[in-house]
Amino acid sequence: MSEWTWEYEGCDPAAERLRESLCTLGNGYFATRGAVPECRAGLVHYPATYAAGVYNRLESTVAGRLVVNRTW
């Protein structure tokens, strides 16, 4: 079996949240964003863990269309 590595080079604060989203690991029930463990949530990083089925749905009508948003 061949080994592979997924890595980003350099630091690009403007793209960090996109990188964290693309590196999210989950199994359909729980997912953890790919943020480095030593970072705190802020303008650049957004570490988080998500669980399926624990969000509420909020329906709104916007410009005549029904929009479904997920809230806590």
TAHUGI-V674972 format. One record per backbone hydrogen bond with DSSP energy under -1.0 kcal/mol. NH is the residue of the N-H (numbers start at 1). CO is the residue of the C=O. Records with the same first field share a line. If there is no record, write none. Layout:
NH: CO  CO
This chain:
15: 12
19: 15
20: 16
21: 17
22: 18
23: 19
24: 21
25: 32
27: 30
31: 50
32: 25
33: 48
34: 20
35: 33
39: 36
42: 45
50: 31
52: 29
54: 51
56: 71
58: 69
60: 67
62: 65
65: 62
67: 60
69: 58
71: 56
